[in-house]
Amino acid sequence: MPRMDDQQLAGLTARARLLAVPGRRRILGLAGAPGAGKSTLAARLVDRLDGRAVLVPMDGFHLARGELDRLGRAGRKGAPDTFDAAGYTALLARLRAPEPGTVVYAPAFDRALDEPVAGSVPVAPDVPLVVTEGNYLLHDEGPWAAVLPLLDEAWYLDLDDRRRVPRLVRRHVRFGKEPAEAERWVRESDESNARLVARGRDRAHLVVRMG
């Protein structure tokens, strides 16, 4: 994750803890451009909340590789129309109103497989806070516009492009792309998505300056 001092992390944890009140389900969303540090910060918050929060990533709603190939969208993986946005919003709506005794299972995304994996994240009904993270939580077009009203708070993670882009290239290399391919993918795909994500910055309840 981009460097974050202990004081900043403690402040964000305290703010998240105010949402994690037993007896009522709340949802905290972390948005930001690819490589901004969303998944790592979300995991750290959940870890620090000692069982009162669970992480449900938006990336679990990536369309499978075979479906992206069928639709001709595999070369744009990560764009808004390469996710099941309606499925994601339906899950968030279900998570907002937990049924006693019913565990809800959410999908996750396996970076090694580069595929979503169904039924990976159990969300018990008595967990007060769901933390969700992803690029398009603040996007206001199509089915994505239904996401923000389902969040009690939405934070936008802002990392300088001079740090974010090289970090993103390194991540693609770590998960199997050759360096030249990783740089091309970031330039042609990820950065196009990043510009779209940045349009939602002003809709966030909090802007978190990373690094």
Secondary structure, 3 states (H helix, E strand, C coil): CCCCCHHHHHHHHHHHHHHCCCCCCEEEEEEECCCCCHHHHHHHHHHHCCCCEEEEEHHHHECCHHHHHHHCCHHHCCCHHHECHHHHHHHHHHHHCCCCCCCEEEEEEECCCCEEEEEEEEECCCCCEEEEECCCCCCCCHHHHHCHHHCCEEEEEECCHHHHHHHHHHHHHHCCCCHHHHHHHHHHHHHHHHHHHHCCHHHCCEEEECC
